[in-house]
Amino acid sequence: ERLWTSWVELCEGKGISVSSKDTVSLLSVPITVQQWYTQGLPRDPFSTENAVLLMNCHRWPLLIDPQGQGKHWLEGLEKDNLAIIPYGNVHMLTDIENAIRLGTSVLVEGVPNT
């Protein structure tokens, strides 16, 4: 709530009107969200909001996915453009470097909770 309030104040200070508190409608296009659903994203509001945040982040998102639904969706979304690398793999660093060089998305799975 505090984040939303500060964001609205920032927008209004710059002369940008904000008419909705729905982050999904503000940061996404309905047809894109429908495509995510066909690619395996669960249709609940929590998953949709997380997908919007993931697709609009500028760095490396952390996906905590105990049920594997996010991984399933990312596999459908990225198809052949996703390198899935197990955490602790002997060649993990080399695999990440190669993926970066080729412009491939990287999913490091099994990262411990430390």
Contact map, one row per residue, 1 for C-alpha under 8 A:
111110000000000000000000000000000000000000000000000000000000000000000000000000000000000000000000000000000000000000
111111000000000000000000000000000000000000000000000000000000000000000000000000000000000000000000000000000000000000
111111100000000000000000000000000000000000000000000000000000000000000000000000000000000000000000000000000000000000
111111110000000000001000000000000000000000000000000000000000000000000000000000000000000000000000000000000000000000
111111111000000000000000000000000000000000000000000000000000000000000000000000000000000000000000000000000000000000
011111111100000000000000000000000000000000000000000000000000000000000000000000000000000000000000000000000000000000
001111111110000000000000000000000000000000000000000000000000000000000000000000000000000000000000000000000000000000
000111111111000001000000000000000000000000000000000000000000000000000000000000000000000000000000000000000000000000
000011111111100000000000000000000000000000000000000000000000000000000000000000000000000000000000000000000000000000
000001111111110000000000000000000000000000000000000000000000000000000000000000000000000000000000000000000000000000
000000111111111111000000000000000000000000000000000000000000000000000000000000000000000000000000000000000000000000
000000011111111111000000000000000000000000000000000000000000000000000000000000000000000000000000000000000000000000
000000001111111100000000000000000000000000000000000000000000000000000000000000000000000000000000000000000000000000
000000000111111100000000000000000000000000000000000000000000000000000000000000000000000000000000000000000000000000
000000000011111110000000000000000000000000000000000000000000000000000000000000000000000000000000000000000000000000
000000000011111111000000000000000000000000000000000000000000000000000000000000000000000000000000000000000000000000
000000000011001111100000000000000000000000000000000000000000000000000000000000000000000000000000000000000000000000
000000010011000111111000000000000000000000000000000000000000000000000000000000000000000000000000000000000000000000
000000000000000011111000000000000000000000000000000000000000000000000000000000000000000000000000000000000000000000
000000000000000001111110110000000000000000000000000000000000000000000000000000000000000000000000000000000000000000
000100000000000001111110000000000000000000000000000000000000000000000000000000000000000000000000000000000000000000
000000000000000000011111110000000000000000000000000000000000000000000000000000000000000000000000000000000000000000
000000000000000000011111111000000000000000000000100000000000000000000000000000000000000000000000000000000000000000
000000000000000000000111111100000000000000000001100100000000000000000000000000000000000000000000000000000000000000
000000000000000000010111111111000000000000000000000000000000000000000000000000000000000000000000000000000000000000
000000000000000000010111111100000000000000000000000000000000000000000000000000000000000000000000000000000000000000
000000000000000000000011111110000000000000000000000100010000000000000000000000000000000000000000000000000000000000
000000000000000000000001111111011000000000000000000100000000000000000000000000000000000000000000000000000000000000
000000000000000000000000101111111000000000000000000000000000000000000000000000000000000000000000000000000000000000
000000000000000000000000100111111100000000000000000000000000000000000000000000000000000000000000000000000000000000
000000000000000000000000000011111110000000000000000000000000000000000000000000000000000000000000000000000000000000
000000000000000000000000000111111111000000000000000000000000000000000000000000000000000000000000000000000000000000
000000000000000000000000000111111111100000000001000000000000000000000000000000000000000000000000000000000000000000
000000000000000000000000000001111111110000000000000000000000000000000000000000000000000000000000000000000000000000
000000000000000000000000000000111111111000000000000000000000000000000000000000000000000000000000000000000000000000
000000000000000000000000000000011111111110000000000000000000000000000000100010000000000000000000000000000000000000
000000000000000000000000000000001111111111100000000000000000000000000000000000000000000000000000000000000000000000
000000000000000000000000000000000111111110000000000000000000000000000000000000000000000000000000000000000000000000
000000000000000000000000000000000011111110000000000000000000000000000000100110000000000000000000000000000000000000
000000000000000000000000000000000001111111000000000000000000000000001001100100000000000000000000000000000000000000
000000000000000000000000000000000001111111100011000000000000000000001101100000000000000000000000000000000000000000
000000000000000000000000000000000000100111110011000000000000000000001000000000000000000000000000000000000000000000
000000000000000000000000000000000000100011111011000000000000000000000000000000000000000000000000000000000000000000
000000000000000000000000000000000000000001111111000000000000000000000000000000000000000000000000000000000000000000
000000000000000000000000000000000000000000111111100000000000000000000000000000000000000000000000000000000000000000
000000000000000000000000000000000000000000011111110000000000000000000000000000000000000000000000000000000000000000
000000000000000000000000000000000000000011111111111000000000000000000000000000000000000000000000000000000000000000
000000000000000000000001000000001000000011111111111100000000000000000000000000000000000000000000000000000000000000
000000000000000000000011000000000000000000001111111110000000000000000000000000000000000000000000000000000000000000
000000000000000000000000000000000000000000000111111111000000000000000000000000000000000000000000000000000000000000
000000000000000000000000000000000000000000000011111111100000000000000000000000000000000000000000000000000000000000
000000000000000000000001001100000000000000000001111111110000000000000000000000000000000000000000000000000000000000
000000000000000000000000000000000000000000000000111111111000000000000000000000000000000000000000000000000000000000
000000000000000000000000000000000000000000000000011111111000100000000000000000000000000000000000000000000000000000
000000000000000000000000000000000000000000000000001111111000000000000000000000000000000000000000000000000000000000
000000000000000000000000001000000000000000000000000111111100000000000000000000000000000000000000000000000000000000
000000000000000000000000000000000000000000000000000011111111100000000000000000000000000000000000000000000000000000
000000000000000000000000000000000000000000000000000000011111000000000000000000000000000000000000000000000000000000
000000000000000000000000000000000000000000000000000000001111100000000000000000000000000000000000000000000000000000
000000000000000000000000000000000000000000000000000000001111110000000000000000000000000000000000000000000000000000
000000000000000000000000000000000000000000000000000001001011111000000000000000000000000000000000000000000000000000
000000000000000000000000000000000000000000000000000000000001111100000000000000000000000000000000000000000000000000
000000000000000000000000000000000000000000000000000000000000111110000100000000000000000000000000000000000000000000
000000000000000000000000000000000000000000000000000000000000011111000000000000000000000000000000000000000000000000
000000000000000000000000000000000000000000000000000000000000001111111110000000000000000000000000000000000000000000
000000000000000000000000000000000000000000000000000000000000000111110000000000000000000000000000000000000000000000
000000000000000000000000000000000000000000000000000000000000000011111100000000000000000000000000000000000000000000
000000000000000000000000000000000000000000000000000000000000000011111111000000000000000000000000000000000000000000
000000000000000000000000000000000000000111000000000000000000000010111111100000000000000000000000000000000000000000
000000000000000000000000000000000000000010000000000000000000001010111111110000000000000000000000000000000000000000
000000000000000000000000000000000000000000000000000000000000000010011111111000000000000000000000000000000000000000
000000000000000000000000000000000000000110000000000000000000000000011111111100000000000000000000000000000000000000
000000000000000000000000000000000001001110000000000000000000000000001111111110000000000000000000000000000000000000
000000000000000000000000000000000000000000000000000000000000000000000111111111100000000000000000000000000000000000
000000000000000000000000000000000000000000000000000000000000000000000011111111100100000000000000000000000000000000
000000000000000000000000000000000000001100000000000000000000000000000001111111100000000000000000000000000000000000
000000000000000000000000000000000001001000000000000000000000000000000000111111100000000000000000000000000000000000
000000000000000000000000000000000000000000000000000000000000000000000000011111111100000000000000000000001000000000
000000000000000000000000000000000000000000000000000000000000000000000000011111111100000000000000000000000000000000
000000000000000000000000000000000000000000000000000000000000000000000000000001111100000000000000000000000000000000
000000000000000000000000000000000000000000000000000000000000000000000000000001111110000000000000000000011000000000
000000000000000000000000000000000000000000000000000000000000000000000000001001111111000000000000000000011110000000
000000000000000000000000000000000000000000000000000000000000000000000000000000001111100000000000001000011110000000
000000000000000000000000000000000000000000000000000000000000000000000000000000000111110000000000000000000111100000
000000000000000000000000000000000000000000000000000000000000000000000000000000000011111010010011000000000111100000
000000000000000000000000000000000000000000000000000000000000000000000000000000000001111110010000000000000001110000
000000000000000000000000000000000000000000000000000000000000000000000000000000000000111110010000000000000001111000
000000000000000000000000000000000000000000000000000000000000000000000000000000000000011111010000000000000000000000
000000000000000000000000000000000000000000000000000000000000000000000000000000000000111111110000000000000000000000
000000000000000000000000000000000000000000000000000000000000000000000000000000000000000111111000000000000000000000
000000000000000000000000000000000000000000000000000000000000000000000000000000000000000011111110000000000000000000
000000000000000000000000000000000000000000000000000000000000000000000000000000000000111111111111000000000000000000
000000000000000000000000000000000000000000000000000000000000000000000000000000000000000001111111100000000000000000
000000000000000000000000000000000000000000000000000000000000000000000000000000000000000000111111110000000000000000
000000000000000000000000000000000000000000000000000000000000000000000000000000000000100000111111111000000000000000
000000000000000000000000000000000000000000000000000000000000000000000000000000000000100000011111111100000100000000
000000000000000000000000000000000000000000000000000000000000000000000000000000000000000000001111111110000000000000
000000000000000000000000000000000000000000000000000000000000000000000000000000000000000000000111111111000000000000
000000000000000000000000000000000000000000000000000000000000000000000000000000000010000000000011111111111100000000
000000000000000000000000000000000000000000000000000000000000000000000000000000000000000000000001111111111000000000
000000000000000000000000000000000000000000000000000000000000000000000000000000000000000000000000111111110000000000
000000000000000000000000000000000000000000000000000000000000000000000000000000000000000000000000011111110000000000
000000000000000000000000000000000000000000000000000000000000000000000000000000000000000000000000001111111000000000
000000000000000000000000000000000000000000000000000000000000000000000000000000001110000000000000001111111100000000
000000000000000000000000000000000000000000000000000000000000000000000000000001001110000000000000001100111110000000
000000000000000000000000000000000000000000000000000000000000000000000000000000000111100000000001001000011111000000
000000000000000000000000000000000000000000000000000000000000000000000000000000000111100000000000000000001111100000
000000000000000000000000000000000000000000000000000000000000000000000000000000000001111000000000000000000111111000
000000000000000000000000000000000000000000000000000000000000000000000000000000000001111000000000000000000011111000
000000000000000000000000000000000000000000000000000000000000000000000000000000000000011000000000000000000001111100
000000000000000000000000000000000000000000000000000000000000000000000000000000000000001000000000000000000001111110
000000000000000000000000000000000000000000000000000000000000000000000000000000000000000000000000000000000000011111
000000000000000000000000000000000000000000000000000000000000000000000000000000000000000000000000000000000000001111
000000000000000000000000000000000000000000000000000000000000000000000000000000000000000000000000000000000000000111
